[in-house]
Amino acid sequence: MTREEKLVVALKFVQDEIRYFGIEIGVNSHRPRSPDEVLESRFGDCKDKALLFCQMARLAGWDAYPVLVNSSEGKSLEGWLPSPRAFDHVIARVRGGGNLLWFDPTISYLGGTAKTVWVPDYGKALVLDGSKEGLRAMPSEKRGSIDVHETYACPGFDESGTLEVVSVFRGHEADRMRYQ
């Protein structure tokens, strides 16, 4: 199994096998639980899932860090004053083999390779890698497509017809269909 395949296996495990659920009171409102505790309980909030995924990615040979984002106002964060309320979600950024990849470990049933897995464009992000770079721009979102082909056939005016519909979902649209 390649490093990239190991990364995707780790991502899918955290996305699909660790329930997205958080008890965000007290210290758990801002500090993630240990990856061991998350594995044992099989649930975690975005902080817990991102940290677990980063640990697993590191074991697979990748350089991985949690990333703070704002899920609704992220594109305007550069205009904000520093605030503890600037961020409401945690995702992950992974670097290795000349690639810079972003993942949201809370989104279930995603398909694709490490380079094609869909992640929302949360706008500006703060990577918790110890650098002093500040906010960084996320890559533009790749939406995907849906192709629908309909074929209607009727052998005669008084006979029953058939309608065949073939839908092909690509990229994020395929992920959305899998989720539904």
Secondary structure, DSSP 8 states (H G I E B T S, - for coil): --HHHHHHHHHHHHHHHSEE----SGGGGTS---HHHHHHHTEE-HHHHHHHHHHHHHHTT-EEEEEEE-TTTGGGGGGS---TTS--EEEEEEEETTEEEEE-TT--S--S-TTT------SEEEE-SS----EEE-------EEEEEEEEE-SSTTS--EEEEEEEEETHHHHHHHH-
